[in-house]
Amino acid sequence: MPEPWFDPNTYSWIPGTVFGTTVGLLGALAGTLASQGRSRRLILTMWGIFTVIAVALLVTSIIAWSVGQPYGVWYGLGLPGLLGIILLPSLYPTIAMRYREAEERRMQAADFPKGR
């Protein structure tokens, strides 16, 4: 067995905690801003970036498993990666739909004459 990349008993919780917390904050921010139709590019770009990070975590986990790293190393990297590649792409259409709905509301409001 090769030398572990990090001490799994001490540090294996960090990737999942950091990734989960930041994605959770991004989700809260997306829910708030998407319903208002604000910061579309920022939110959708960040959503894509975190999806890529999830893929990188999962690939790193697979590499760690294949080279014989301890369970805590590959599992600590793989669980947030797997959850990220399942949840983030599946929620992307919902966020994009909220932005479209906000844009439609804005266009409908512009159609009404002022002063009525």
N, C-alpha and C positions, 0 to 999 in steps of 0.2 A: 504494500500500500504506500503510495507516495505521501510526501509531507502535505498536510492539509493547508489549503489556501489561507484559512483563518481558523481560529479556535471556534468550533461549532457550538460548544457549550456556552460560550460567552457572547458570540456575535451573530448567531444564526437568526435571531429575531429582528435584526436591524433592517435588512432589505424589505421584508414584508411590512414592517411598521412604517418605514419612511415612504414606501411606495403607496401603501394603503391610505395613509394620512393625506398625502399630497393629492392623490386621485379623489379622495373624499372631499377635500377642499375645492378641487376643481369642479367636481360635480355640483356642490352647493353654489359655487360661483356661476356655473353654467345655467343652473335652474333659475337663479335670480336674474341674470342678465339676458338670457334667451327670451324669457317672458316679456321683457321690456324692449327687446330688439336691439340691445346695445352690445358692443364689442364682439361682433360675430367672428371676425377674422382671428382675433386673439383666442377666443374660446375654441374654435374649431381647429386652429393650428396647435394649440396646447393639447387638445384631445388626440390629435395625430401623433404628436411627439411622445405622449405617454403610452400610446399604443406601440410605437417603435421601441420604447424602453422596456415594455412588457415582453416583446419578442426577444429583445437582447437578454433579458433576465432568463427567459426560458431556454434560449440557445446556450447560454452560459451554464445553466443547470444541466442540460444534456451533456455538454462537454465535461462538466465536473463528474457526472455519473459515469461517463465512458472511460475516464482516466482513473477511476477508483477512489474518488474523494469520499470522505465519510458522509453518512446520511444527512447530518445537520448542515453540511455545506450545500449539497445539491438540492435538498428539500427547501432550505431557507431561501434559495434563489428561484427555485422552480414554482413554488406555490404562488407567490405574487405574479410571476410571469404568466402562469396558466390562467389565473383568475383575470389578469389584465387583458389577455388576448381573447377571452370569452366575453367579458363584460363591456369593455370599451367599444369595440366595433358594434356590439349589439345595441348599445345606447346612442350611438352616433346619429342614426336616422331620427330618433325622437328629438334630439337637440336641434337638428337641422329643421325638423318640422315646426318646432316652437319658434324658431327664427322666421320661417315662412309665414306662420300665423300672425306674428307681430308685424311683419311687413304688410300683410293683407289688411290688418286693422288700421295701420297708418294710412294706407291708400284709401280705404273706405272713409276714414275721417277727413281726408283731403277732398273727397268728392262732395261732402255736404257744404251747402252755402253758409257763409258766416253771417252772423247777425240774426239768426232765427231762434 
